[in-house]
Amino acid sequence: MPETCKVYIVDDDRDLREAMLETFEAANIPSRGFSLATDALKEIDPEWAGVVVSDVRMPGLSGLEFLNQVKVRSPDVPFVMMTGHGDVSTAISAMKSGAYDFLEKPMQPDHLISVVKNALELRRLQLENTKLRERIGWGDLKSRIIGRSKAIRMCRKEILAVAPLAVDVLLVGESGTGKELAAQCIHDFSLRQEAAFVSVNCSALTEANFDRELFGGETDYRGRAILAEGGTLFLDGLEALPEDLQLRLLHFAEERTVKYDIDGSVGKIDLRLIASVKSDPQKLVSEGKLRPDIFYQLNVVQITIPPLSKRENDVFVLLEYFLREAASRHNLKLPSVTADDLRPFKRHAWPGNIRELRNAAEKLVIGLPVNFHTTSSDMDLHPTEYDEAMEAFEAELLQNALLKCGGRKSEAAEILGIPRKRLYLRLRHHGIS
């Protein structure tokens, strides 16, 4: 079975099965057909990035029995149920058992493709979140929100404190400070970590697309809020929403209800809301850019993401990290950077925050000049603080590598990507035995 297969079609009706295979082929969606659910079940595993489309009435395992076994074997794989006319009660039972959606025969090809594409997008988000957790390792927020300043240590403490709580969160921070990363960390360290984290750019929402983008509004499209059910919906740049759309969002935040297209009923949706604004929310309220009612609704917990200018010497800690990351990604050597080269980094105000610093590191690795527009007030800072910061950072880096390797210097040198002789010299320099 090719790993690129995205859809398993399970139906004992050969003609319908072949027609669906042709439909997916025309849409460039790789698919495979099965006449028996037991055969399809053997091919499904928890890491498969695909969707099951199955009939209800089949010989052997019925569609509902097949659904239940798939949920035991691979609970996150989206399962779309096909029903005959008059089987709405069966479809509702399937949804309660964990089916992603249901389709009533005969199906329009466009509707079928739309439902499956939405299910595949949900599956992609699920697997991305799983890979992210595997890559970063659990319990180490320092490896994701990097820095040693008092401001960022307090920020990490607040994120860890609020993450497991069943409360909404308002993040406040300038552009480029890492608000979406903070929201992702709150989700990943919460009890909702197994469900999806879905981000919405509020500046892209308009009167014309608001309902569709958030709630779907049509049977063939699932909005971002629906995709985030059980998980977290991140509303980035809340102040960018017009006042009337803020009011509609307020109603959803208060009620957490959606209208189901299956039977027209209104049901509760379980998700956590995290919103962000770029400046003091009280000032935004007074300026009329943020409705006071939605501010008070979402401001259960408020966390400030500090700008880079308020993070002491974190600029050099982050620069070291971004340089190594960019060099590894481009397969290039670390650039030779002197203290004189880095003095402007200390003087610069960093209006673009971490995003601007990351871009500067990228330029250094590629070999492009980094130009700063400094002011006269910037010149009052002392460049010698850079040397102290880098010395402390290197000492901590060496100690962490040794601890991770149980004191074995050869392994520590491999982790750091430096020759053993250089490691010995730097350990001696810092007085680390």
N, C-alpha and C positions, 0 to 999 in steps of 0.2 A: 504494500500500500504506500503510495508516495506521500511524503510528509507534507506536501503542499496542498493536499486535499482539505477543503474548508467546510464542506457540507456532506453529511450522510443522509440520504433519502431512504426511508424505510416504509415500504408499502407493498402489499402482495398484488396490487393491480399493476401488471407489467406495462401496459400502455401509458398509464398515468406516470409511472416511474420514469419511463423513457422520455416522455414529454418534459418532465421537470429537469432531467439531466440536460436536455437540449436547451432549455431556458437558461440554466446556470452557465452552460458553455457559451451561449451568446453574450452573457454578461461578464465573461472572463472570471467566473468563480468556479474553481475546480471542485467537482462533486463525485460521489460514488453512490450507487444504488444497492439496496438490499431488499430481498423479498421476505426475510425473516428477521425479527428483532434479535433473536439469539445470535445470529451471525454478526450483526452490527455491534452488539454488546462486546464481543471479543476484541473489537478494534478500538474501543474507546479507552483513553487513559487520562489522568488528571492534567497532563501537560499539553494535551491536544488543543490547538488554537482554532477549533471549529465549532460547528453548530449541527444539532440533530433536528431533522424534520421528519416526523413520524405520523402515520395514520393511527386512528383509534382502534378500529376493528380489524384485527389480523389473526391468522391462525397461530397457534402456539401462544407466545406472550402477547397480551393485548397492549395497546398503546399506553394505558395507565400503568400496567405492570412494568412495561419497559421503562417508562419515566421513573418509577420508583427505584428500579435497579441502577439506572444511570445516576440518580442522585446519591446513591450509596457509593458507587464506584468513582464517579467524577462529579461532585456536587455543583461545581461552578460552570460546567458546560451548559450553554443555553439550549433549551429543548422547546421546539415549536411543534404544537400538536395540530394535525389536520382532522377535521370533523365533517361528517355529512350533514345535510340539512336536518334541522330539528335536534341536533346534539348539543345545544347550547349548555344544558345542565352538565353534560360530560366535560365540556370545555371549561366551565367554571371549576369543576372538581380538579381538573388538570392544573389550572392556575393556582389553586390552593395547595396543590402538591408540589409546586415549584416550577411549573412550566413557564417559559419566558413569554410565550404568546400562543394564540391559536388562529388557525385559518379555516374558513368554511369553504368546502368544495361546492361548485367549481371555483378555482382561484384565478384571478387576473394575474398574468405574468409580472406586470410592473409592481403589483402589490406584494407578491411573493418575494421578489428581489429586494424591495424596500425593507420588508420585515427582516429578512436574512442579513442584509447589510448592517442594520442597526444592531442585531444580535452579535454579529462579528465584531463590531466596534466595541460593544460591551466586553466581549471576550478578550479583545486586545488590551483594554484598560486593566482588566483583572490580571492578566499575565505580566503586564508592565509593572504593576504594583508588587507582584510576587517576586519578580526579578530584582526590583529595587531593594526589597527587604533582604534578599539573599546576598546582594552585593555589599550593602552597608553593614550588615550584621546588627543584631538587636542589642539594645541597652547602651549604645555609645552615641549619644547625641553630639558629642564633641567632634566626631568624625564627619558630621554633616553641617553643623553650624559652627564654623571654625573661628577661634579667637580666644585670647586670654584676658581681655579687658574686663573691668568690673561691669560695664554696661552689658556686654554680650553674655557674661556669666549669669547675670541676673535674668536676662532674656531666656536663656536655656532653662534656668530654674523654673520660671513661670510656665514655660511650655510643658515641661515634665509634670508640673503640678496640675495643670488644667486638662492635659490630654485624656486621662481616664475618666473625667467627669462628664456627665450627660448635660452639658451646657453649651450654648452658642458662644462664639468668640468674635470680638472685633479687634482686628490688627491695625495698628497705626504706624505708618512709616513712609519716609520719602520714597520717590521712585528709585528702584534699583537697590533697595536695602535688603531684599530677600523675603518679602511678605508671602509669596506663594510657597517658597521653601519652608517657611515657618508653618504655614497651614498644612502642608504635606506632612511635616514632622508631627504635628498635633494629631493628624489622622493616623499615621503609622504607629504611634505609641498609644493609641486608644484601643478600646474594645471593638471598634469598627474596622480594624486593620484588614480583615479578610474581605471586606466589601470595597467598592470602587471609590476613589477620590476623583471628583469631577470638577474642573475649573470653568468658570464662566467670566468672560471679559465684559463687564457691564457697559463699557463704552460702545460695544458692538450691538447692544440691544436697542431696538427701536419699537415704535408703536406697531409697525407692520410685522415684526418677527418675534416679539416678546413671548407671546403664548406658545408659539411653535417651538422656539428654541428651549424654553424652560419646561414646558409641560407636554409638548407634542401637538395636541389639539386635533390630530388626525389618527386614524387607526393604523396607518402605515409609517408613522414616525414617532419615535420615543424621545422626548425632550431630555435635557441635561438633568433635570430634577429626578426624572424617572430612572435614568441610568445610575444616579447616585443613591437610589433607595437602599437603605441599610448601611450606607456609608456616609460620605461627607460631600457637601456642595459648597465650593469656594466661590464667593462673589467678589471678584477683584475690581476695585475702583468703584465702590458703591455710589460715590458722589457724582459720578458721570451719568447716572440715570436721571431722566427728567422726572419732575415731581409726580406726575400722574402714574408713571411706571413704578416709582418708589411706593406709592400707595398700593398698587396691585401686588407688589412684592411683599408689602407689610401684611396684607390679608393672607398670603400663603404662609408667611413666617408665623403668623398667629394660629392658623388652623391646621397647617400641614395636611391639606386634603387635595385630592385630585379626582377628576371624573373619569371613571373607567368606561371604555367604549364597548366592553362586552355586553353589559346589561344596563348601562346608563347610570349606575349607582355611583355615589360619591364615597370614597374611602380614604382613610388616613394613610399617609406615607411617612415612613420612619427614616429620617436622615438628620444629620447635624449640619447646621449652617455656620460657616466661617466667612466673615466679610472683611474687606480691607478698605481703608481710606488713606489718602496721601498726606493729610495734615490734621491738625487738632480738630476732632469732630465737633466740639462745642463751638469752635469758630465757624466751621462749615454750617452748623445749624443757625447761628446768628446771621450769617451771610445769605441764608436762604438756599444754600446748595444741598442741604441734607435735611429731610423732614425730621422734626424732633421725635415723632412717634416711632419711626423705624429705627432711629438711633437708640432710643430707650429699649426697643424690642430686642435688638441684636447686641446691645452693650451689656450683656450679663457679665462677661469677663473681658477686660480690655488689656491688650499686651502691646507695648511700644517696641518696635524694631528700631534700634538706634542707628543713626546715620554713621558713615565711616569716619566723619570728622569728630565724632564723640567717642571713638573706640580706641583712644590712646595709640599704642603702637601696633594694633592689629593689622594696620596696612601692610607691614612687613611680613607678618605671619601669613597673611592671605596671599601676598605677592609670591612668597616662596612656594606656597601650595599651587597657585595658578601657573607659575613658571614650570614646575615639574609636570603638572597635568598637561599643559600645552606642548611641552617638549616630547612627552610620551605619545600624545595623540598624533603629532606631526612626524614622529620618529626623527627628531632633531636633537642635537646636543643642547644642554643648558647653556644659556648665554653667559659670557663673562661680564659681570656687572660690578663696578667699583662703588665705593661709598660716595664718591663725587657724583656718579651717575644717579644715585638714589636720593640725593638731597632734595631734588624737586618733589619726590614722592612724599616727603615729610611736610613740605611747605604747601603742597596743593590742597585745596579745600574739598575736592572730590564731590562736586555737585551731582555726578552720576552714580556715586556710591560704588557698591561692589561690582555692578555691571561695567562701570568705567574702568575700575582697577583690573578686572579680568581682561578687558580689551587691551589695556596697556601691557599686561603680561604677554598677551598673544603677539603684540607687535615686537616686543623684545626678543621673543623666541624666533620669530620669523626673520628678524634683522631689520625691522623698520624703525624709524625714529619715533620717539614719544615726545610730543610737544605739549607743554603746559602753559596756561595763561595765569601767571601768579600775580598777586597784588602786593602792594608794599607792606601790608599788615602781615602777609605770609612770611616775610623775611625775618620776623622776630623769633621764629622757632629755632631750636637748636639741633643741627644735623647730627651731633654726636650721639643723640638718643638712638639713632638707627643702629650704631655699632652695639650698643647695649642690648637692644631688642633682638638683634640677630644672634648675638652670643647666647642669650638666654634661650632663644628658640632652638639653636643647634644643640645645646646641652640637653634640653628636654627631648628632642628628637632622638638623640643617641641613647638616652636612658630608656625611652619607650621601646626602642628596637631591642636593646639588651634584655629588658624584662620579657618581651614577647618571645625571645629565643632562649629564655632560661640562662642568660649570661654567656651563651656561646657566640663568640665574636665573629667567627667565620659566617655563621648564619645571619647575624645582624648586618654584616657587610653586604651580603647578598640582598637582603630586604631593602637596604638603603641604596643599593646600586652603585657602591663605591668599592675600590680595592681595599683589601684588608689592611695594607700598610697605612693607607690614609685614615682608616678607622682608628687604628692604634694611635696615630699621631694626634687626632682630634680628641680621643679619650684622654690622652696624657695632657693635652692643652687645657681641658676642663677639669682635670683632677678626678676623673671617674675611673674607678678600679673595677 
